[in-house]
Amino acid sequence: MIVCVAVVGHQNNPLYIQSFTEADDALKLHHIVHCSLDVVDERVNNPKKSGPTLNETFLGLLYPTENYKVYGYLTNTKVKFILVTTDLDVRDADVRNFFRKFHAAYVDAVSNPFHVPGKKITSRTFADRQHLDLVMALYSSQLGFQGWLLFFPFNSTVFATI
């Protein structure tokens, strides 16, 4: 299960952090996201030691903890996406697919003419689209099929995808 997603700017400033757990765990997840930035910097600055090349945007598993796995993604503009999950058997293909969708939602959010570059993302559309992608990724991986019908109680909208 996905417990936290974060967008961190090129100067390591948080642009968007959303946790999907209780308030007690939110601070712990923020700390995990902050610690993962060191691993991202290490992989970017030492590409020969860590595997992926400089043009690879998916950084893969950054590090596992006792309860979580932390994945990373780096855009061309050095904006970092961090995903924290409790699933221990997540496939890299599923995480890559999630990051591609999340990146598309991010691009749409920052393309808004009212968004100030480098400032926190406050777009309601970005949050709604991100929730849709998270739930779709969760249900498609757990149920193993492409079609689903989802109900979102946070805005009382029904989404159908086939």
Stockholm file with secondary structure:
# STOCKHOLM 1.0

chainA/1-162         MIVCVAVVGHQNNPLYIQSFTEADDALKLHHIVHCSLDVVDERVNNPKKSGPTLNETFLGLLYPTENYKVYGYLTNTKVKFILVTTDLDVRDADVRNFFRKFHAAYVDAVSNPFHVPGKKITSRTFADRQHLDLVMALYSSQLGFQGWLLFFPFNSTVFATI
#=GR chainA/1-162 SS CEEEEEEECTTSCEEEEEECSCHHHHHHHHHHHHHHHHHHHHHHHCHHHHSCCTTCCEEEEEEECSSCEEEEEECTTSCEEEEEECCSSCCHHHHHHHHHHHHHHHHHHHTSTTCCTTSCCCCHHHHHHHHHHHHHHHHHHHHCCSCEEEEETTTTEEEEEC
#=GC SS_cons         CEEEEEEECTTSCEEEEEECSCHHHHHHHHHHHHHHHHHHHHHHHCHHHHSCCTTCCEEEEEEECSSCEEEEEECTTSCEEEEEECCSSCCHHHHHHHHHHHHHHHHHHHTSTTCCTTSCCCCHHHHHHHHHHHHHHHHHHHHCCSCEEEEETTTTEEEEEC
//
